[in-house]
Amino acid sequence: MNDKFSGKFIALDGPDGCGKTTQTKLLSQWLKQQGVDVITFREPGGTAIGEKIRQILLNPEHLNMSTSVEVLLYMAARVQLWTEKITPALKENKCIILDRWLSSTCAYQGHAGGFGIDNVIKLATDCLERPWPDLTIILDVDLKTAAQRLNRDLDRMEQKGDGYHQKVRQGFLKLAKERDDFVVIDAAEDIKTIHKKVIEIVENTC
């Protein structure tokens, strides 16, 4: 099993409240139980620089931040994570599991924010040696279900309103239709059911 997942790069993504952080943790635990050398990162973050950028991006006080600035900050954190953490891990043939990746910037800033998905991808291609993971799993969820799960103080991105987040969901689904390395899961189901689907997809795809 370790050979099968050696050097694999997998991202779990989706709208706020989709449960991706929980599913990322469960997938990582399952892989470790199978003897896989796995490492997990969250996005933005995973490095000292990335975590500071995350604080800037998600701080509700920064209401005047433009979409273009969001794109550049998310990409800066991503490039730092790639250079500092992911590249060395891949060279060691570890399996990388990511909580968000380029797909998020495409859906949030590219589609919902109007920056343009193609423009986001072009920037990523210019900045990253490898923009896309081997597999991206999109956890799709409706706004009502997502809102019920976000039972905490909302960060700046989460506060953007239903209209924005509906476009975010549409952005994820649009991107998934255009890419063969994306799989969409109905994330409105219970945690165990979703976890089983994630495992099935990972086993059959990687």
TORSEMAR-354121 format. One record per residue (C-alpha): residue in three letters; y, x negated, z. Coordinates in steps of 0.25 Angstrom, whole numbers, plus 5000, padded with zeros to 4 digits. Layout:
REM residues N
    aa     py     px     pz
   ALA      Y      X      Z
...
This chain:
REM residues 206
    aa     py     px     pz
   MET   5000   5000   5000
   ASN   5010   4989   5003
   ASP   5008   4983   4989
   LYS   5011   4997   4983
   PHE   5024   4997   4990
   SER   5028   4983   4990
   GLY   5042   4981   4985
   LYS   5044   4995   4982
   PHE   5058   5001   4984
   ILE   5058   5016   4988
   ALA   5071   5025   4991
   LEU   5071   5038   4998
   ASP   5084   5046   4995
   GLY   5090   5060   4995
   PRO   5102   5068   5000
   ASP   5106   5067   5015
   GLY   5096   5075   5023
   CYS   5085   5073   5014
   GLY   5077   5065   5024
   LYS   5076   5052   5017
   THR   5078   5043   5029
   THR   5066   5050   5036
   GLN   5058   5049   5024
   THR   5062   5034   5022
   LYS   5057   5031   5036
   LEU   5044   5039   5034
   LEU   5041   5032   5021
   SER   5043   5018   5027
   GLN   5034   5021   5039
   TRP   5023   5026   5029
   LEU   5024   5014   5021
   LYS   5023   5005   5033
   GLN   5011   5012   5037
   GLN   5005   5009   5024
   GLY   5007   4994   5026
   VAL   5019   4993   5017
   ASP   5030   4983   5020
   VAL   5042   4993   5019
   ILE   5057   4992   5023
   THR   5067   5003   5023
   PHE   5082   5004   5021
   ARG   5093   5014   5022
   GLU   5104   5016   5012
   PRO   5115   5012   5013
   GLY   5112   5002   5024
   GLY   5100   4993   5027
   THR   5109   4981   5028
   ALA   5121   4977   5037
   ILE   5131   4979   5026
   GLY   5124   4992   5021
   GLU   5124   4998   5035
   LYS   5139   4996   5036
   ILE   5141   5002   5022
   ARG   5133   5014   5026
   GLN   5143   5016   5038
   ILE   5154   5016   5029
   LEU   5148   5025   5019
   LEU   5143   5036   5029
   ASN   5155   5036   5039
   PRO   5161   5050   5038
   GLU   5174   5044   5040
   HIS   5174   5038   5026
   LEU   5177   5051   5019
   ASN   5186   5045   5009
   MET   5175   5036   5003
   SER   5174   5038   4988
   THR   5161   5039   4980
   SER   5163   5026   4973
   VAL   5164   5019   4986
   GLU   5152   5026   4991
   VAL   5144   5021   4979
   LEU   5149   5007   4981
   LEU   5146   5006   4996
   TYR   5132   5012   4994
   MET   5129   5002   4983
   ALA   5134   4991   4991
   ALA   5125   4994   5003
   ARG   5114   4996   4993
   VAL   5116   4983   4987
   GLN   5116   4976   5000
   LEU   5103   4983   5005
   TRP   5097   4979   4991
   THR   5101   4964   4992
   GLU   5099   4962   5007
   LYS   5087   4970   5010
   ILE   5080   4977   4999
   THR   5078   4965   4989
   PRO   5072   4956   5000
   ALA   5063   4967   5004
   LEU   5058   4969   4990
   LYS   5056   4954   4988
   GLU   5047   4955   5000
   ASN   5039   4967   4993
   LYS   5043   4977   5004
   CYS   5044   4992   5001
   ILE   5058   4997   5002
   ILE   5061   5011   5007
   LEU   5076   5015   5006
   ASP   5083   5027   5012
   ARG   5093   5030   5001
   TRP   5096   5021   4989
   LEU   5103   5021   4975
   SER   5099   5036   4973
   SER   5108   5040   4985
   THR   5121   5034   4978
   CYS   5117   5040   4965
   ALA   5116   5054   4972
   TYR   5127   5053   4982
   GLN   5138   5045   4975
   GLY   5133   5046   4961
   HIS   5130   5061   4959
   ALA   5137   5068   4971
   GLY   5149   5058   4972
   GLY   5151   5058   4957
   PHE   5150   5043   4955
   GLY   5139   5045   4945
   ILE   5124   5042   4947
   ASP   5124   5032   4935
   ASN   5136   5025   4941
   VAL   5129   5023   4954
   ILE   5116   5018   4947
   LYS   5124   5008   4938
   LEU   5131   5002   4951
   ALA   5117   5001   4957
   THR   5112   4994   4945
   ASP   5123   4984   4945
   CYS   5122   4981   4960
   LEU   5107   4982   4963
   GLU   5095   4974   4957
   ARG   5086   4987   4958
   PRO   5094   5000   4960
   TRP   5082   5009   4961
   PRO   5070   5010   4970
   ASP   5055   5011   4965
   LEU   5056   5025   4971
   THR   5067   5034   4976
   ILE   5062   5047   4983
   ILE   5073   5058   4984
   LEU   5072   5067   4995
   ASP   5078   5080   4990
   VAL   5084   5090   5000
   ASP   5093   5102   4999
   LEU   5107   5102   5006
   LYS   5103   5112   5017
   THR   5090   5104   5021
   ALA   5098   5091   5021
   ALA   5109   5097   5030
   GLN   5099   5102   5040
   ARG   5094   5088   5041
   LEU   5107   5081   5043
   ASN   5109   5085   5058
   ARG   5118   5074   5061
   ASP   5132   5069   5059
   LEU   5134   5067   5044
   ASP   5138   5054   5037
   ARG   5149   5054   5027
   MET   5140   5056   5015
   GLU   5132   5067   5022
   GLN   5146   5074   5024
   LYS   5149   5076   5010
   GLY   5146   5090   5009
   ASP   5135   5099   5002
   GLY   5141   5098   4988
   TYR   5140   5083   4988
   HIS   5126   5083   4994
   GLN   5121   5093   4984
   LYS   5126   5084   4973
   VAL   5119   5072   4980
   ARG   5106   5080   4980
   GLN   5108   5083   4965
   GLY   5111   5068   4963
   PHE   5097   5064   4969
   LEU   5090   5074   4961
   LYS   5097   5070   4948
   LEU   5094   5055   4950
   ALA   5079   5058   4953
   LYS   5077   5066   4940
   GLU   5083   5054   4932
   ARG   5074   5043   4939
   ASP   5059   5042   4939
   ASP   5058   5033   4952
   PHE   5064   5045   4960
   VAL   5056   5056   4967
   VAL   5062   5068   4973
   ILE   5056   5075   4986
   ASP   5059   5088   4992
   ALA   5065   5083   5006
   ALA   5067   5097   5011
   GLU   5052   5097   5017
   ASP   5048   5091   5030
   ILE   5048   5076   5033
   LYS   5033   5075   5033
   THR   5031   5082   5019
   ILE   5042   5074   5013
   HIS   5036   5061   5019
   LYS   5023   5064   5012
   LYS   5030   5066   4999
   VAL   5037   5053   5000
   ILE   5024   5046   5003
   GLU   5017   5052   4991
   ILE   5029   5048   4982
   VAL   5029   5034   4987
   GLU   5014   5032   4985
   ASN   5014   5038   4971
   THR   5026   5032   4966
   CYS   5027   5017   4971
